[in-house]
């Protein structure tokens, strides 16, 4: 968490406009949003959600969420 905070501060100091940050908790997400990151990403959570969708239905081979309430399924 400390490394991502310091890296974000350094990027802001050199005027990088878009910063995307991998976060590990909701508290980490809140800190990064306060620092003004463009977007926070939870790769482990997103992978878990895709796996849960696949396991929940044997007909679904792959699932990719593309927005709130929207996704693409390979059946």
N, C-alpha and C positions, 0 to 999 in steps of 0.2 A: 504494500500500500504506500509506504513511504517513497519508494522508487517512482511509482506512477505520479505521485503528487509533485515530487521534485522535477521529474521530466516535463510534466505539464507546465509548471512554473517557468522552466527554462525555455520551452517552446513559445510560451506567451511573451517572454522577455525579448525574443527575436521576431516577434510579430507574426507567428504562424497563425493563420486564420482558422483552419479546420483541424481540430484535434479529436481523435477517436481513442477512447480508453477502454481497455479490458478491465473489468471490475470483478470482485469476488463476493461482494455482499451488498445489501441495500444501503448500509452505512457508507461503504466505499463509493457507491454510486452517488449518494447525496453530496459527499465531499467533492467529487470530480465535477458534478453539476455546478456546485458553488464556485469552482474555479473556472467555469465557463467552457467546458469541453463541448464539442459539437454533438457527440453521441457516446453513450456508454454501451458496452457490449458484454453480455454474460455468455461466453461460448459454452461452458459446461451446462448451464441451465437450458440453453437452446438445443444442445445435443440431447439432453435428457428428455425434453419435450418431444423431439422428433422420434426418439426411440419409443417413448410411451405410446405415441400415435401408431407406430408400426406394430408394436406388440399387441395393442388393443384390437387390431383387426388383421387377421392373416392375409386378407386380400390386398392390403396396402404394402407395397415394396419400399416406397420412399415417400417422404413428405417434407415439403419446404414451405415454411410460412413466409409470405410475401407482404404481409401487412396485417393490421388489426382486422380479424375476422375473415382473412383471405389466405389461401394456401394452394399449393400445387401438389397433387398426389399422383404417384405412379402405381398403377394397379396391375 
